[in-house]
Amino acid sequence: MSPARIVILVVALVAGLGAALLIQRPSKAPPTTVTEYQPAPTVPVLVAAADIPLGNTLAAGDLRWLDWPAASVPAGVIRKDEAPEAETEVVGQLARVALQGAEPIRREKLIKTDGTGFLSAVLPSGKRATAISTDSRGANTAGGFILPNDRVDVVRTFKEDSGNNSNESYVSETILTNVRVLAIGQNVQERNGEKVVVGETATLELDPRQVEIVAQAQRSGTLSLALRSLKDAGDTSRPAEEGGLTLVRYGVTSRSVKP
């Protein structure tokens, strides 16, 4: 064999051995980057431990502290770093509105009753709560679909004294508009998803003058409630005919008269 071929063979063997060594050598893994996350600071906030219905008296088991991100604590809620004894302070107060589980507690949603009833505690200053008789079948309360906190008009219907007993005439008039319903029967809120609340009375939020009007109207006729649309809740205007009466004979509207 010629010397040149021997040199080429040796070079090829060396190159093959070098390649084999490179293949067998374990490759170095790239360095792993470790990112350290710092938890966001939190602050304990007083929340409802479970759903609290409107009017319920708060007990110790109804409340708990919940860690809340300090950067997003809602304004007005009770924080433990500001009121560490708040849990004890609010026990015994009434829920002015219904509270959901884990909802932060705000002081304006609670009320101290000092031994008084719920309605008297939540009734605005200058207002009175007056109950009127209703038909339990819903005949004079929009078919029974009026719920607490709805807005209604109060309509009085009475028999007109025409002096002729053979022809009975009935007159209806709207005596109050945009009145808030406080309760139907003993219910002051919609409970357990009920869409109809049945009761023998409807308790209305009135001012002193309206109380006199309703008391007189109940003695001289029957009262009906007409449910208002939510869009009309802020409209306190009277009907188009101010003080107008509708005359009904034999169940048919025959004419409108002024009192």
PyRosetta script that sets phi, psi and omega in degrees:
from pyrosetta import init, pose_from_sequence

init()
pose = pose_from_sequence("MSPARIVILVVALVAGLGAALLIQRPSKAPPTTVTEYQPAPTVPVLVAAADIPLGNTLAAGDLRWLDWPAASVPAGVIRKDEAPEAETEVVGQLARVALQGAEPIRREKLIKTDGTGFLSAVLPSGKRATAISTDSRGANTAGGFILPNDRVDVVRTFKEDSGNNSNESYVSETILTNVRVLAIGQNVQERNGEKVVVGETATLELDPRQVEIVAQAQRSGTLSLALRSLKDAGDTSRPAEEGGLTLVRYGVTSRSVKP")
pose.set_psi(1, 139.4)
pose.set_omega(1, -176.2)
pose.set_phi(2, -75.3)
pose.set_psi(2, 152.3)
pose.set_omega(2, 179.4)
pose.set_phi(3, -57.8)
pose.set_psi(3, -34.1)
pose.set_omega(3, -178.5)
pose.set_phi(4, -64.1)
pose.set_psi(4, -41.6)
pose.set_omega(4, -179.4)
pose.set_phi(5, -68.0)
pose.set_psi(5, -35.3)
pose.set_omega(5, 178.6)
pose.set_phi(6, -63.4)
pose.set_psi(6, -41.4)
pose.set_omega(6, 179.5)
pose.set_phi(7, -62.8)
pose.set_psi(7, -44.7)
pose.set_omega(7, 180.0)
pose.set_phi(8, -61.9)
pose.set_psi(8, -41.0)
pose.set_omega(8, -179.2)
pose.set_phi(9, -65.1)
pose.set_psi(9, -41.3)
pose.set_omega(9, 179.6)
pose.set_phi(10, -64.1)
pose.set_psi(10, -43.0)
pose.set_omega(10, 179.7)
pose.set_phi(11, -62.3)
pose.set_psi(11, -39.7)
pose.set_omega(11, -180.0)
pose.set_phi(12, -65.9)
pose.set_psi(12, -40.3)
pose.set_omega(12, 178.8)
pose.set_phi(13, -64.4)
pose.set_psi(13, -42.7)
pose.set_omega(13, 179.2)
pose.set_phi(14, -62.8)
pose.set_psi(14, -42.7)
pose.set_omega(14, -179.9)
pose.set_phi(15, -64.5)
pose.set_psi(15, -39.2)
pose.set_omega(15, 179.3)
pose.set_phi(16, -66.3)
pose.set_psi(16, -41.9)
pose.set_omega(16, 177.8)
pose.set_phi(17, -63.8)
pose.set_psi(17, -39.3)
pose.set_omega(17, 178.3)
pose.set_phi(18, -63.5)
pose.set_psi(18, -41.4)
pose.set_omega(18, 178.9)
pose.set_phi(19, -64.4)
pose.set_psi(19, -40.4)
pose.set_omega(19, 179.3)
pose.set_phi(20, -63.0)
pose.set_psi(20, -41.2)
pose.set_omega(20, 178.8)
pose.set_phi(21, -64.2)
pose.set_psi(21, -38.8)
pose.set_omega(21, 179.5)
pose.set_phi(22, -66.0)
pose.set_psi(22, -36.5)
pose.set_omega(22, 179.4)
pose.set_phi(23, -68.3)
pose.set_psi(23, -39.2)
pose.set_omega(23, -177.5)
pose.set_phi(24, -75.4)
pose.set_psi(24, -22.6)
pose.set_omega(24, -178.8)
pose.set_phi(25, -70.8)
pose.set_psi(25, 126.4)
pose.set_omega(25, 178.9)
pose.set_phi(26, -65.5)
pose.set_psi(26, 134.5)
pose.set_omega(26, -179.3)
pose.set_phi(27, -74.6)
pose.set_psi(27, 146.5)
pose.set_omega(27, 179.3)
pose.set_phi(28, -79.9)
pose.set_psi(28, 124.6)
pose.set_omega(28, 178.6)
pose.set_phi(29, -71.1)
pose.set_psi(29, 144.7)
pose.set_omega(29, 178.6)
pose.set_phi(30, -64.7)
pose.set_psi(30, 146.2)
pose.set_omega(30, -179.0)
pose.set_phi(31, -60.8)
pose.set_psi(31, 137.8)
pose.set_omega(31, -179.9)
pose.set_phi(32, -86.8)
pose.set_psi(32, 129.3)
pose.set_omega(32, 178.4)
pose.set_phi(33, -90.8)
pose.set_psi(33, 121.2)
pose.set_omega(33, -179.1)
pose.set_phi(34, -102.0)
pose.set_psi(34, 119.9)
pose.set_omega(34, 178.7)
pose.set_phi(35, -100.7)
pose.set_psi(35, 125.6)
pose.set_omega(35, -178.8)
pose.set_phi(36, -98.1)
pose.set_psi(36, 121.4)
pose.set_omega(36, -179.5)
pose.set_phi(37, -99.3)
pose.set_psi(37, 130.4)
pose.set_omega(37, 177.6)
pose.set_phi(38, -98.0)
pose.set_psi(38, 123.2)
pose.set_omega(38, 179.5)
pose.set_phi(39, -62.2)
pose.set_psi(39, 142.9)
pose.set_omega(39, 179.3)
pose.set_phi(40, -67.3)
pose.set_psi(40, 142.3)
pose.set_omega(40, 179.2)
pose.set_phi(41, -64.7)
pose.set_psi(41, 141.5)
pose.set_omega(41, -179.7)
pose.set_phi(42, -124.1)
pose.set_psi(42, 164.7)
pose.set_omega(42, 176.8)
pose.set_phi(43, -138.3)
pose.set_psi(43, 135.8)
pose.set_omega(43, 178.1)
pose.set_phi(44, -66.6)
pose.set_psi(44, 131.2)
pose.set_omega(44, 179.7)
pose.set_phi(45, -123.1)
pose.set_psi(45, 137.6)
pose.set_omega(45, 179.9)
pose.set_phi(46, -76.2)
pose.set_psi(46, 124.9)
pose.set_omega(46, -178.8)
pose.set_phi(47, -131.3)
pose.set_psi(47, 167.0)
pose.set_omega(47, 175.4)
pose.set_phi(48, -76.1)
pose.set_psi(48, 129.9)
pose.set_omega(48, -179.7)
pose.set_phi(49, -71.1)
pose.set_psi(49, -26.5)
pose.set_omega(49, 178.3)
pose.set_phi(50, -154.8)
pose.set_psi(50, 177.2)
pose.set_omega(50, 178.6)
pose.set_phi(51, -61.3)
pose.set_psi(51, 133.3)
pose.set_omega(51, 179.3)
pose.set_phi(52, -118.3)
pose.set_psi(52, 112.5)
pose.set_omega(52, -179.6)
pose.set_phi(53, -66.9)
pose.set_psi(53, 156.4)
pose.set_omega(53, 175.5)
pose.set_phi(54, -57.8)
pose.set_psi(54, 134.8)
pose.set_omega(54, 177.3)
pose.set_phi(55, 87.6)
pose.set_psi(55, -7.1)
pose.set_omega(55, -179.9)
pose.set_phi(56, -73.3)
pose.set_psi(56, 145.2)
pose.set_omega(56, 174.7)
pose.set_phi(57, -84.1)
pose.set_psi(57, 128.1)
pose.set_omega(57, -176.8)
pose.set_phi(58, -73.5)
pose.set_psi(58, 132.8)
pose.set_omega(58, 173.9)
pose.set_phi(59, -111.9)
pose.set_psi(59, 168.7)
pose.set_omega(59, -177.8)
pose.set_phi(60, -60.0)
pose.set_psi(60, -34.5)
pose.set_omega(60, -179.3)
pose.set_phi(61, -73.4)
pose.set_psi(61, -9.1)
pose.set_omega(61, 179.8)
pose.set_phi(62, -85.5)
pose.set_psi(62, -5.1)
pose.set_omega(62, -173.0)
pose.set_phi(63, -126.8)
pose.set_psi(63, 152.7)
pose.set_omega(63, 173.1)
pose.set_phi(64, -158.8)
pose.set_psi(64, 161.5)
pose.set_omega(64, 177.2)
pose.set_phi(65, -94.0)
pose.set_psi(65, 134.4)
pose.set_omega(65, -179.2)
pose.set_phi(66, -127.1)
pose.set_psi(66, 128.3)
pose.set_omega(66, 178.3)
pose.set_phi(67, -67.6)
pose.set_psi(67, 126.0)
pose.set_omega(67, -176.8)
pose.set_phi(68, -123.7)
pose.set_psi(68, 138.5)
pose.set_omega(68, 177.0)
pose.set_phi(69, -53.7)
pose.set_psi(69, 124.9)
pose.set_omega(69, -174.4)
pose.set_phi(70, -60.8)
pose.set_psi(70, -29.7)
pose.set_omega(70, -176.9)
pose.set_phi(71, -74.7)
pose.set_psi(71, -15.0)
pose.set_omega(71, -175.7)
pose.set_phi(72, -128.2)
pose.set_psi(72, 28.6)
pose.set_omega(72, 177.6)
pose.set_phi(73, -70.2)
pose.set_psi(73, 124.2)
pose.set_omega(73, 179.5)
pose.set_phi(74, -61.6)
pose.set_psi(74, 146.7)
pose.set_omega(74, 179.1)
pose.set_phi(75, -68.6)
pose.set_psi(75, 139.8)
pose.set_omega(75, 174.6)
pose.set_phi(76, 90.5)
pose.set_psi(76, -6.2)
pose.set_omega(76, 180.0)
pose.set_phi(77, -80.7)
pose.set_psi(77, 165.0)
pose.set_omega(77, -177.3)
pose.set_phi(78, -89.7)
pose.set_psi(78, 117.2)
pose.set_omega(78, 179.9)
pose.set_phi(79, -103.6)
pose.set_psi(79, 144.1)
pose.set_omega(79, -177.4)
pose.set_phi(80, -70.3)
pose.set_psi(80, -31.1)
pose.set_omega(80, -179.6)
pose.set_phi(81, -72.4)
pose.set_psi(81, -18.8)
pose.set_omega(81, 178.6)
pose.set_phi(82, -100.0)
pose.set_psi(82, -30.6)
pose.set_omega(82, -178.5)
pose.set_phi(83, -141.8)
pose.set_psi(83, 77.0)
pose.set_omega(83, -175.7)
pose.set_phi(84, -63.5)
pose.set_psi(84, -23.8)
pose.set_omega(84, -179.4)
pose.set_phi(85, -98.6)
pose.set_psi(85, 14.2)
pose.set_omega(85, -174.2)
pose.set_phi(86, -63.0)
pose.set_psi(86, -34.6)
pose.set_omega(86, -178.2)
pose.set_phi(87, -60.0)
pose.set_psi(87, -39.4)
pose.set_omega(87, 178.2)
pose.set_phi(88, -73.6)
pose.set_psi(88, -34.0)
pose.set_omega(88, -176.1)
pose.set_phi(89, -68.3)
pose.set_psi(89, -37.2)
pose.set_omega(89, -174.2)
pose.set_phi(90, -87.8)
pose.set_psi(90, -12.5)
pose.set_omega(90, 177.1)
pose.set_phi(91, -62.0)
pose.set_psi(91, 131.3)
pose.set_omega(91, -178.1)
pose.set_phi(92, 98.4)
pose.set_psi(92, -13.0)
pose.set_omega(92, 176.6)
pose.set_phi(93, -81.6)
pose.set_psi(93, 162.1)
pose.set_omega(93, -179.1)
pose.set_phi(94, -98.7)
pose.set_psi(94, 146.6)
pose.set_omega(94, 175.4)
pose.set_phi(95, -79.0)
pose.set_psi(95, 115.7)
pose.set_omega(95, 179.0)
pose.set_phi(96, -70.3)
pose.set_psi(96, -29.3)
pose.set_omega(96, 176.9)
pose.set_phi(97, -134.1)
pose.set_psi(97, 165.0)
pose.set_omega(97, 176.5)
pose.set_phi(98, -70.3)
pose.set_psi(98, 137.1)
pose.set_omega(98, -179.6)
pose.set_phi(99, -115.2)
pose.set_psi(99, 138.7)
pose.set_omega(99, 178.4)
pose.set_phi(100, -91.2)
pose.set_psi(100, 154.7)
pose.set_omega(100, 177.1)
pose.set_phi(101, -58.4)
pose.set_psi(101, 135.8)
pose.set_omega(101, -178.4)
pose.set_phi(102, 71.2)
pose.set_psi(102, 9.1)
pose.set_omega(102, 175.9)
pose.set_phi(103, -78.5)
pose.set_psi(103, 130.3)
pose.set_omega(103, 178.1)
pose.set_phi(104, -60.1)
pose.set_psi(104, 140.6)
pose.set_omega(104, -178.0)
pose.set_phi(105, -85.6)
pose.set_psi(105, 130.5)
pose.set_omega(105, 172.9)
pose.set_phi(106, -115.2)
pose.set_psi(106, 141.2)
pose.set_omega(106, -176.6)
pose.set_phi(107, -63.6)
pose.set_psi(107, -31.3)
pose.set_omega(107, -178.7)
pose.set_phi(108, -70.8)
pose.set_psi(108, -12.4)
pose.set_omega(108, 176.9)
pose.set_phi(109, -90.6)
pose.set_psi(109, -0.1)
pose.set_omega(109, 178.2)
pose.set_phi(110, -119.2)
pose.set_psi(110, 161.6)
pose.set_omega(110, 179.9)
pose.set_phi(111, -148.2)
pose.set_psi(111, 139.2)
pose.set_omega(111, 175.0)
pose.set_phi(112, -87.0)
pose.set_psi(112, 126.7)
pose.set_omega(112, -176.6)
pose.set_phi(113, -93.4)
pose.set_psi(113, -24.3)
pose.set_omega(113, -177.3)
pose.set_phi(114, 53.2)
pose.set_psi(114, 38.1)
pose.set_omega(114, 176.6)
pose.set_phi(115, 87.4)
pose.set_psi(115, -3.3)
pose.set_omega(115, 179.1)
pose.set_phi(116, -85.2)
pose.set_psi(116, 169.2)
pose.set_omega(116, 178.4)
pose.set_phi(117, -73.5)
pose.set_psi(117, 167.0)
pose.set_omega(117, -176.9)
pose.set_phi(118, -65.7)
pose.set_psi(118, -47.0)
pose.set_omega(118, -176.3)
pose.set_phi(119, -61.9)
pose.set_psi(119, -43.8)
pose.set_omega(119, 179.4)
pose.set_phi(120, -65.3)
pose.set_psi(120, -27.9)
pose.set_omega(120, -179.7)
pose.set_phi(121, -74.7)
pose.set_psi(121, -35.2)
pose.set_omega(121, -176.3)
pose.set_phi(122, -96.9)
pose.set_psi(122, -8.0)
pose.set_omega(122, -179.0)
pose.set_phi(123, -68.1)
pose.set_psi(123, 127.7)
pose.set_omega(123, -179.4)
pose.set_phi(124, -62.2)
pose.set_psi(124, 154.9)
pose.set_omega(124, 178.6)
pose.set_phi(125, -60.5)
pose.set_psi(125, 135.6)
pose.set_omega(125, 179.4)
pose.set_phi(126, 86.4)
pose.set_psi(126, -4.3)
pose.set_omega(126, -179.6)
pose.set_phi(127, -103.0)
pose.set_psi(127, 159.2)
pose.set_omega(127, 178.6)
pose.set_phi(128, -128.6)
pose.set_psi(128, 148.8)
pose.set_omega(128, 175.3)
pose.set_phi(129, -103.1)
pose.set_psi(129, 121.0)
pose.set_omega(129, -178.1)
pose.set_phi(130, -127.9)
pose.set_psi(130, 131.3)
pose.set_omega(130, 180.0)
pose.set_phi(131, -97.0)
pose.set_psi(131, 140.1)
pose.set_omega(131, 174.4)
pose.set_phi(132, -121.2)
pose.set_psi(132, 152.6)
pose.set_omega(132, 179.5)
pose.set_phi(133, -74.3)
pose.set_psi(133, 139.4)
pose.set_omega(133, 177.9)
pose.set_phi(134, -130.5)
pose.set_psi(134, 164.4)
pose.set_omega(134, 176.7)
pose.set_phi(135, -87.0)
pose.set_psi(135, 121.8)
pose.set_omega(135, -176.9)
pose.set_phi(136, -63.2)
pose.set_psi(136, -18.0)
pose.set_omega(136, 176.8)
pose.set_phi(137, -82.3)
pose.set_psi(137, -4.1)
pose.set_omega(137, 178.3)
pose.set_phi(138, 85.1)
pose.set_psi(138, 10.1)
pose.set_omega(138, -175.5)
pose.set_phi(139, -64.4)
pose.set_psi(139, -29.5)
pose.set_omega(139, -179.6)
pose.set_phi(140, -119.7)
pose.set_psi(140, 24.0)
pose.set_omega(140, 176.1)
pose.set_phi(141, -137.2)
pose.set_psi(141, 54.2)
pose.set_omega(141, 176.8)
pose.set_phi(142, 53.9)
pose.set_psi(142, 42.6)
pose.set_omega(142, 177.5)
pose.set_phi(143, 69.9)
pose.set_psi(143, 16.9)
pose.set_omega(143, 179.9)
pose.set_phi(144, 86.8)
pose.set_psi(144, 5.3)
pose.set_omega(144, -176.3)
pose.set_phi(145, -94.9)
pose.set_psi(145, 11.3)
pose.set_omega(145, 175.6)
pose.set_phi(146, -85.1)
pose.set_psi(146, 131.6)
pose.set_omega(146, -177.6)
pose.set_phi(147, -120.1)
pose.set_psi(147, 160.1)
pose.set_omega(147, 173.8)
pose.set_phi(148, -53.6)
pose.set_psi(148, 140.9)
pose.set_omega(148, -178.2)
pose.set_phi(149, 79.7)
pose.set_psi(149, 0.0)
pose.set_omega(149, 170.9)
pose.set_phi(150, -72.1)
pose.set_psi(150, 162.1)
pose.set_omega(150, 176.2)
pose.set_phi(151, -109.7)
pose.set_psi(151, 136.3)
pose.set_omega(151, -175.0)
pose.set_phi(152, -136.9)
pose.set_psi(152, 162.5)
pose.set_omega(152, 165.3)
pose.set_phi(153, -104.3)
pose.set_psi(153, 145.4)
pose.set_omega(153, 179.3)
pose.set_phi(154, -104.5)
pose.set_psi(154, 123.5)
pose.set_omega(154, -177.2)
pose.set_phi(155, -115.6)
pose.set_psi(155, 131.4)
pose.set_omega(155, 177.0)
pose.set_phi(156, -104.0)
pose.set_psi(156, 134.1)
pose.set_omega(156, 175.7)
pose.set_phi(157, -122.6)
pose.set_psi(157, 130.4)
pose.set_omega(157, -178.4)
pose.set_phi(158, -146.7)
pose.set_psi(158, 162.3)
pose.set_omega(158, -178.8)
pose.set_phi(159, -85.6)
pose.set_psi(159, 130.0)
pose.set_omega(159, 179.4)
pose.set_phi(160, -80.5)
pose.set_psi(160, 134.4)
pose.set_omega(160, 179.4)
pose.set_phi(161, -84.9)
pose.set_psi(161, 93.4)
pose.set_omega(161, -177.5)
pose.set_phi(162, -95.0)
pose.set_psi(162, -9.4)
pose.set_omega(162, -179.0)
pose.set_phi(163, 82.2)
pose.set_psi(163, -4.5)
pose.set_omega(163, 179.1)
pose.set_phi(164, -118.9)
pose.set_psi(164, 105.0)
pose.set_omega(164, -174.8)
pose.set_phi(165, -66.7)
pose.set_psi(165, -19.8)
pose.set_omega(165, -176.6)
pose.set_phi(166, -76.4)
pose.set_psi(166, -24.6)
pose.set_omega(166, -179.2)
pose.set_phi(167, -116.1)
pose.set_psi(167, 102.7)
pose.set_omega(167, 179.5)
pose.set_phi(168, -85.7)
pose.set_psi(168, 130.8)
pose.set_omega(168, 179.1)
pose.set_phi(169, -121.7)
pose.set_psi(169, 135.9)
pose.set_omega(169, 178.2)
pose.set_phi(170, -118.6)
pose.set_psi(170, 140.9)
pose.set_omega(170, -179.1)
pose.set_phi(171, -119.4)
pose.set_psi(171, 137.6)
pose.set_omega(171, 176.0)
pose.set_phi(172, -123.5)
pose.set_psi(172, 144.4)
pose.set_omega(172, 178.9)
pose.set_phi(173, -148.6)
pose.set_psi(173, 145.9)
pose.set_omega(173, 175.1)
pose.set_phi(174, -85.6)
pose.set_psi(174, 114.0)
pose.set_omega(174, -176.1)
pose.set_phi(175, -96.6)
pose.set_psi(175, -25.5)
pose.set_omega(175, 178.0)
pose.set_phi(176, -141.8)
pose.set_psi(176, 146.7)
pose.set_omega(176, 179.1)
pose.set_phi(177, -126.7)
pose.set_psi(177, 150.6)
pose.set_omega(177, 173.3)
pose.set_phi(178, 54.9)
pose.set_psi(178, 51.5)
pose.set_omega(178, 179.9)
pose.set_phi(179, -97.9)
pose.set_psi(179, 138.8)
pose.set_omega(179, -179.8)
pose.set_phi(180, -85.2)
pose.set_psi(180, 134.2)
pose.set_omega(180, 176.3)
pose.set_phi(181, -89.3)
pose.set_psi(181, 120.5)
pose.set_omega(181, 179.1)
pose.set_phi(182, -84.2)
pose.set_psi(182, -38.2)
pose.set_omega(182, -176.1)
pose.set_phi(183, -157.6)
pose.set_psi(183, 152.0)
pose.set_omega(183, 170.1)
pose.set_phi(184, -117.9)
pose.set_psi(184, 118.0)
pose.set_omega(184, -172.3)
pose.set_phi(185, 62.2)
pose.set_psi(185, -125.8)
pose.set_omega(185, 178.2)
pose.set_phi(186, -100.1)
pose.set_psi(186, 4.6)
pose.set_omega(186, -176.6)
pose.set_phi(187, -94.3)
pose.set_psi(187, 128.2)
pose.set_omega(187, 177.4)
pose.set_phi(188, -107.7)
pose.set_psi(188, 5.9)
pose.set_omega(188, 177.2)
pose.set_phi(189, -161.0)
pose.set_psi(189, 164.3)
pose.set_omega(189, 174.5)
pose.set_phi(190, -75.4)
pose.set_psi(190, 126.6)
pose.set_omega(190, -174.1)
pose.set_phi(191, -114.5)
pose.set_psi(191, 137.1)
pose.set_omega(191, 173.8)
pose.set_phi(192, 52.6)
pose.set_psi(192, 38.6)
pose.set_omega(192, 176.8)
pose.set_phi(193, 74.1)
pose.set_psi(193, 12.0)
pose.set_omega(193, 179.5)
pose.set_phi(194, -63.6)
pose.set_psi(194, 135.5)
pose.set_omega(194, 175.9)
pose.set_phi(195, -99.9)
pose.set_psi(195, -12.7)
pose.set_omega(195, 178.7)
pose.set_phi(196, -130.1)
pose.set_psi(196, 127.8)
pose.set_omega(196, 176.1)
pose.set_phi(197, -114.3)
pose.set_psi(197, 121.5)
pose.set_omega(197, -175.3)
pose.set_phi(198, -103.2)
pose.set_psi(198, 136.4)
pose.set_omega(198, 177.6)
pose.set_phi(199, -164.0)
pose.set_psi(199, 163.6)
pose.set_omega(199, -179.8)
pose.set_phi(200, -87.4)
pose.set_psi(200, -11.9)
pose.set_omega(200, -178.8)
pose.set_phi(201, -136.4)
pose.set_psi(201, 155.7)
pose.set_omega(201, 171.4)
pose.set_phi(202, -123.7)
pose.set_psi(202, 126.2)
pose.set_omega(202, -179.6)
pose.set_phi(203, -98.2)
pose.set_psi(203, 123.6)
pose.set_omega(203, -174.4)
pose.set_phi(204, -110.4)
pose.set_psi(204, 149.9)
pose.set_omega(204, 175.4)
pose.set_phi(205, -93.5)
pose.set_psi(205, 112.9)
pose.set_omega(205, -174.1)
pose.set_phi(206, -130.0)
pose.set_psi(206, 162.4)
pose.set_omega(206, 169.4)
pose.set_phi(207, -92.6)
pose.set_psi(207, 168.5)
pose.set_omega(207, -174.1)
pose.set_phi(208, -55.4)
pose.set_psi(208, -39.9)
pose.set_omega(208, -180.0)
pose.set_phi(209, -66.4)
pose.set_psi(209, -39.3)
pose.set_omega(209, 178.7)
pose.set_phi(210, -65.8)
pose.set_psi(210, -32.3)
pose.set_omega(210, 176.9)
pose.set_phi(211, -60.4)
pose.set_psi(211, -42.7)
pose.set_omega(211, 179.5)
pose.set_phi(212, -64.4)
pose.set_psi(212, -40.6)
pose.set_omega(212, -179.7)
pose.set_phi(213, -62.8)
pose.set_psi(213, -44.5)
pose.set_omega(213, -178.6)
pose.set_phi(214, -67.4)
pose.set_psi(214, -42.0)
pose.set_omega(214, -179.8)
pose.set_phi(215, -60.9)
pose.set_psi(215, -43.2)
pose.set_omega(215, 178.9)
pose.set_phi(216, -67.9)
pose.set_psi(216, -39.6)
pose.set_omega(216, -178.1)
pose.set_phi(217, -65.6)
pose.set_psi(217, -36.2)
pose.set_omega(217, 179.2)
pose.set_phi(218, -66.4)
pose.set_psi(218, -30.3)
pose.set_omega(218, -179.6)
pose.set_phi(219, -77.3)
pose.set_psi(219, -24.5)
pose.set_omega(219, -173.4)
pose.set_phi(220, -108.9)
pose.set_psi(220, 1.6)
pose.set_omega(220, 179.8)
pose.set_phi(221, -177.2)
pose.set_psi(221, -164.4)
pose.set_omega(221, 177.1)
pose.set_phi(222, -110.2)
pose.set_psi(222, 149.1)
pose.set_omega(222, -177.9)
pose.set_phi(223, -109.5)
pose.set_psi(223, 141.1)
pose.set_omega(223, 175.9)
pose.set_phi(224, -127.3)
pose.set_psi(224, 152.5)
pose.set_omega(224, 178.4)
pose.set_phi(225, -111.5)
pose.set_psi(225, 129.9)
pose.set_omega(225, 177.1)
pose.set_phi(226, -109.2)
pose.set_psi(226, 117.8)
pose.set_omega(226, -176.5)
pose.set_phi(227, -69.5)
pose.set_psi(227, 133.8)
pose.set_omega(227, 178.9)
pose.set_phi(228, -97.9)
pose.set_psi(228, 153.2)
pose.set_omega(228, 174.4)
pose.set_phi(229, -69.9)
pose.set_psi(229, 149.9)
pose.set_omega(229, 176.2)
pose.set_phi(230, -60.4)
pose.set_psi(230, -30.9)
pose.set_omega(230, -179.3)
pose.set_phi(231, -70.0)
pose.set_psi(231, -18.7)
pose.set_omega(231, -179.8)
pose.set_phi(232, -100.4)
pose.set_psi(232, 9.7)
pose.set_omega(232, -174.6)
pose.set_phi(233, -61.1)
pose.set_psi(233, -30.4)
pose.set_omega(233, -178.7)
pose.set_phi(234, -91.4)
pose.set_psi(234, -0.6)
pose.set_omega(234, -177.9)
pose.set_phi(235, -90.8)
pose.set_psi(235, 113.8)
pose.set_omega(235, -178.8)
pose.set_phi(236, -107.1)
pose.set_psi(236, 10.5)
pose.set_omega(236, -177.3)
pose.set_phi(237, -70.7)
pose.set_psi(237, 153.6)
pose.set_omega(237, 177.1)
pose.set_phi(238, -76.7)
pose.set_psi(238, 168.5)
pose.set_omega(238, 175.4)
pose.set_phi(239, -60.4)
pose.set_psi(239, 169.1)
pose.set_omega(239, -174.3)
pose.set_phi(240, -56.6)
pose.set_psi(240, -41.8)
pose.set_omega(240, 176.3)
pose.set_phi(241, -95.3)
pose.set_psi(241, 103.2)
pose.set_omega(241, -177.6)
pose.set_phi(242, -61.1)
pose.set_psi(242, 117.2)
pose.set_omega(242, 177.6)
pose.set_phi(243, 70.9)
pose.set_psi(243, 11.5)
pose.set_omega(243, -177.8)
pose.set_phi(244, -69.2)
pose.set_psi(244, 148.5)
pose.set_omega(244, 177.2)
pose.set_phi(245, -113.5)
pose.set_psi(245, 145.7)
pose.set_omega(245, 177.4)
pose.set_phi(246, -108.3)
pose.set_psi(246, 122.9)
pose.set_omega(246, -178.5)
pose.set_phi(247, -92.2)
pose.set_psi(247, 127.5)
pose.set_omega(247, -177.8)
pose.set_phi(248, -122.7)
pose.set_psi(248, 124.7)
pose.set_omega(248, 175.8)
pose.set_phi(249, -120.4)
pose.set_psi(249, 128.4)
pose.set_omega(249, 178.6)
pose.set_phi(250, 54.3)
pose.set_psi(250, 33.7)
pose.set_omega(250, 177.7)
pose.set_phi(251, 81.1)
pose.set_psi(251, 5.4)
pose.set_omega(251, -178.0)
pose.set_phi(252, -118.5)
pose.set_psi(252, 129.9)
pose.set_omega(252, 177.6)
pose.set_phi(253, -70.1)
pose.set_psi(253, 123.4)
pose.set_omega(253, -175.9)
pose.set_phi(254, -109.2)
pose.set_psi(254, -33.6)
pose.set_omega(254, -179.5)
pose.set_phi(255, -165.9)
pose.set_psi(255, 165.6)
pose.set_omega(255, 174.9)
pose.set_phi(256, -114.6)
pose.set_psi(256, 138.6)
pose.set_omega(256, -178.7)
pose.set_phi(257, -131.1)
pose.set_psi(257, 159.9)
pose.set_omega(257, 173.7)
pose.set_phi(258, -95.3)
pose.set_psi(258, 141.9)
pose.set_omega(258, 179.2)
pose.set_phi(259, -66.7)
pose.dump_pdb("model.pdb")
